[in-house]
Amino acid sequence: MQALHRARERLVQDRTRLINQARGFLMERGLRPAQGRHVFQRFLTQLVKDENSDLSPRMMALLADMAAELGTINENV
């Protein structure tokens, strides 16, 4: 049981790192998503779907990959 808790804790830390990195990328480009994991995930999902974004295609691809990774981590948690 203790191993299961440690594995979950690692996943939660990975998720936090990923969210913080994505938030940093967005803040460097003038976008300030609200605090909170759920709020950020909704913001990221909407941003990735928005085809009229001012972000470069390369940054959009990176954020889409991060959103997909975040979804995978959430499923595993």
N, C-alpha and C positions, 0 to 999 in steps of 0.2 A: 504494500500500500504506500509506503514511504517513497518508493521508486516512482510510482505513478504521480505523486504530488511533485516530486522534483522535475519530472518530465513536463508536467503542466506548467510549472513555474518557469522553466526554460522557454516554453512556447509563449507565455505571456510576456516575458522579457524581450523575446524576438519581435513580438507584435509592437511593443512599446518603442523599441529601437526603430522599426520600420516607419511607424507613424511619425516619430520625431524627425526622422530624416526627410520624409516627404513634406512635412510641415515646414522644415527649414528650406527646402527647395522652393516651395511656394512663396514663402516670405521673402526670399531673395528676389523674387519676381513681382513683388508688390501685392500678393494675395495673402490675406490674413484669415485663415479659417478659424472658426470658433473653437474653444476648448471642448474637450470631451471626445472619447473614442467614437461613439456612435454618430455624433454630429460631424466629426471629421470624415468618417467613412461615407456618409451621405454626400458631403461636399465633394469628396474625391470622385465618387461614382458619377455625380452630375457633371463635374468638370471633364471627366474622360469622355462622356457622351456628347459634350458640347462641341460642335464642329466649328463654332464661330469664336473659339478662344484665341486670345492674343499670344498664347504660348507656342513655341516652335513645335513642328511635328516630332522632332527628336525628343523634346521634353514631354510631349503628350504620350509618346510611345513608352518612355520611362515610367511615367505616372500610371499608365495602363498596366504595365508589368507589376508595379508596386501594388496596385489595387487588386490584381489577381493573386499575388502572393499573400496579401492581407486576407483575402477570402479563404485561401487554403489554410492559413494559420488559424483563422477563426473556426474553421471546421474541425481542425485537430484539437483545439482547446476544448 
